[in-house]
Amino acid sequence: MELDSGVLAVVAFGVVAVLVLAWLIVRNPPHSADQAQALLLEASETARVMVMAAEQLWRTGRLPADKRFDWVANQLRDQYNLDPQQVAALIEAGVYWVKHLAAAQASPSRQPLGAQGLPVRGETA
């Protein structure tokens, strides 16, 4: 049984999210599950924003390509109390998310791969 790239993306993002959550709990135990989830979501979103910012800075010539990772890592370390493995995991997840988002936007199809050829809601046959 083969999985399409969308399913693999969701699984990979879920695994990374669980690992980051586990690291955050061990490093800085939250007082509640809601607080842990909020911290994870905030760190993940910040990493994605920083990855996109680093990419834009590189594209405009303001940041060398080989400095993007370090720039994002420094931003995350300044904002959160994270160890190097946490920072690396967040950056890798952010890069994966940005690449997956770009690939999805570049796709000419409006339907998921498994639904190709099925009617689209609102369209008449």
N, C-alpha and C positions, 0 to 999 in steps of 0.2 A: 504494500500500500504506500503510494507516494503522496507526500503532502505538498500543497502548492506553497509558493513563497509567502503568501499572506498569512497562512497558518503558522509557518515557520517563524515569521516575524513576530507574531503575537506570542508564541511560545518562548522565543529568545528574549523578548522584552520582559515577559513575566518572570523568567529565570533570573535575569539581571536585577529586576526590581526586588525579588525575594532576597537575593544575595545582599544587595545594598541595604535593605531593611534590616537584615540580620546583623550586618556590620554596624549600622547606626544604633541598634538596640544594645549590642555588646559594648560599644564605645561610649555612648551617652544614653543610658536607659531612660526612655520616656516614662511619664507618669501614667499614661493610658494608651490603649491601642489606637484611639483616635489621634492622639498626639504623635505617635510613631508614624501613622499613615500620612498625616499632614507634613511631617518633616521629610519623609521620603518623596512625596509629591513635589514639595518645594525644591528639594535638592535636584531631583530629576529634571524639573522644568528649568531651573537655573542652568543646569549643565547643557540642556538643549539650546537655550538662548545664547549661552556663551560660545557653544560650538558654531552656531549660525553667525554670531558676531565675528568670531575668528575667521570664518570662511569669507565673510564680506570684507574684513580688513585685509585679508590676503588678496582677494580679487581686485581691490582698489590700490594695491601696492603699498599699503601702510604697515603690513606685517609679513615678514618672510615666511614662506611655506613651512620651513623647518622649525619655526617658533610658535606655530599655532597651538600645539599640544601644551607647551609650557605656559603660554599666555592663558589658556583656559584653566589649567591646573592652578596657576597663581590666583586667578579670580575666585575659584572655588575654595581654595585654602584660606583666602582672606575673608570669605563670607561665612564659611562653616568650619567646624572643628572636625576635620576629616584626616584620616591617615592616607599615605600614598596609594594603597590598594583601593580604597574607597574612591579617591579622586580618579584613578585610572578607570575603574569600573563605570563611574558616572560619565566620563568622557567617551568611553567606548560605546556605551548605550546611547549617548547623545549623537555620536557620529552615525551609528546604525540607524537611529530614528530619522535623522536628517536625510540620509541616503535613501531610506525606504520611502519617505515622504516625497522626495524628488522623483523617484522612480514611479510612484503612483500618479503624480501630477503629469509626468511625461507620457503616460499610457494613454492612447487614444480611446480606449474603452471606458465606458461609464459603468460597466458591470464587473463584478468579481469574476475571476477566471472560470470558476465552476458554474457561473450563471450565463455564460456566453450563449447567445441565441435565444434566450428566454425573453418573453415580453417585458418591457420596462413599464412600471406603473405610470399611468397618465398617457401612454402612447396607444394609439389604436393600430390594430393589425392591418 
